[in-house]
Amino acid sequence: MKTPELLSEISELNLTYLMLAQRMLATDRDTALFRLGISEELADILQEISPAQLVKLASTNVLLCRFRLDDHAMLGLVTQPHRETGLQQSQMSILLARQGVAQVG
């Protein structure tokens, strides 16, 4: 994959992520804060950003979302076969809740 193509895909993913985050925050803020792993302050900024600012932010050459399943225990919950999906989702929620939220910095 060539660099310009890769950068275009990163921008597209960023825009999709930002639009989804805004929609989640508008629908159910508390759940969105948990699922996105972001702080109240960052949520406020995302909710106030204009569409033009959103597009400009999305066009950066780095991913704005991060991979939250960053340890062996969490990856194991997703990749190992489980009999009870509800239990698997509960365990994943507990592990993700233990992570800190992203801060504006």
C-alpha positions in Angstrom: 0.0 0.0 0.0 1.4 3.4 -1.0 1.7 6.2 1.6 -0.8 8.6 0.0 -3.4 5.8 -0.1 -2.6 4.8 3.5 -3.0 8.5 4.7 -6.3 8.7 2.9 -7.6 5.6 4.7 -6.4 7.0 8.0 -8.3 10.2 7.4 -11.4 8.3 6.4 -11.2 6.2 9.6 -10.6 9.3 11.7 -13.7 11.0 10.3 -15.8 7.9 10.8 -14.6 7.6 14.4 -15.2 11.2 15.2 -18.7 11.2 13.7 -19.5 8.0 15.6 -18.1 9.5 18.9 -20.3 12.6 18.4 -23.4 10.5 17.8 -22.7 8.3 20.8 -22.2 11.3 23.0 -25.4 12.9 21.8 -27.4 9.6 22.3 -26.1 8.4 25.7 -23.2 10.4 27.2 -22.4 8.2 30.1 -22.3 5.0 28.0 -20.3 6.8 25.4 -17.7 8.0 27.9 -17.2 4.4 29.0 -17.2 2.9 25.5 -14.9 5.5 24.1 -12.6 5.6 27.1 -12.5 9.4 27.2 -12.8 12.1 29.8 -15.7 14.5 30.4 -13.4 17.3 29.2 -12.6 15.5 25.9 -16.3 14.6 25.4 -17.2 18.3 25.8 -14.7 19.3 23.1 -15.9 16.6 20.7 -19.5 17.6 21.2 -18.8 21.3 20.5 -16.6 20.8 17.4 -18.1 22.0 14.1 -18.3 19.8 11.0 -15.5 21.8 9.4 -13.3 21.4 12.4 -14.1 17.7 12.5 -13.0 17.2 8.9 -9.8 19.2 9.6 -9.0 17.1 12.7 -9.7 13.9 10.8 -7.2 14.8 8.1 -4.3 14.4 10.4 -1.8 11.6 9.5 -2.2 9.7 12.8 -5.0 7.6 14.0 -7.2 9.4 16.5 -8.6 6.3 18.1 -6.5 3.8 20.0 -6.5 0.1 20.4 -7.8 -0.5 23.9 -7.3 -4.2 24.0 -3.7 -3.7 24.8 -2.9 -6.6 27.2 -2.9 -10.4 27.0 -5.9 -10.8 29.4 -8.2 -8.6 27.3 -7.1 -10.2 24.0 -7.6 -13.6 25.5 -11.2 -12.8 26.3 -11.9 -11.9 22.7 -9.9 -14.6 21.0 -10.7 -17.6 23.1 -13.9 -19.5 22.6 -16.4 -19.0 25.4 -19.7 -20.7 26.1 -21.4 -17.6 27.5 -21.2 -14.4 25.5 -22.8 -12.4 28.3 -20.1 -13.4 30.7 -17.4 -12.6 28.2 -18.8 -9.2 27.6 -19.1 -8.5 31.4 -15.5 -9.6 31.9 -14.4 -7.3 29.0 -16.3 -4.4 30.5 -14.7 -4.9 33.8 -11.2 -4.9 32.3 -11.9 -1.9 30.2 -13.3 0.0 33.1 -10.1 -0.5 35.0 -8.2 1.4 32.3 -7.8 5.1 32.7 -9.6 7.5 30.4 -7.9 9.5 27.7 -7.1 13.0 28.9 -6.8 16.2 27.0 -3.2 17.1 27.3 
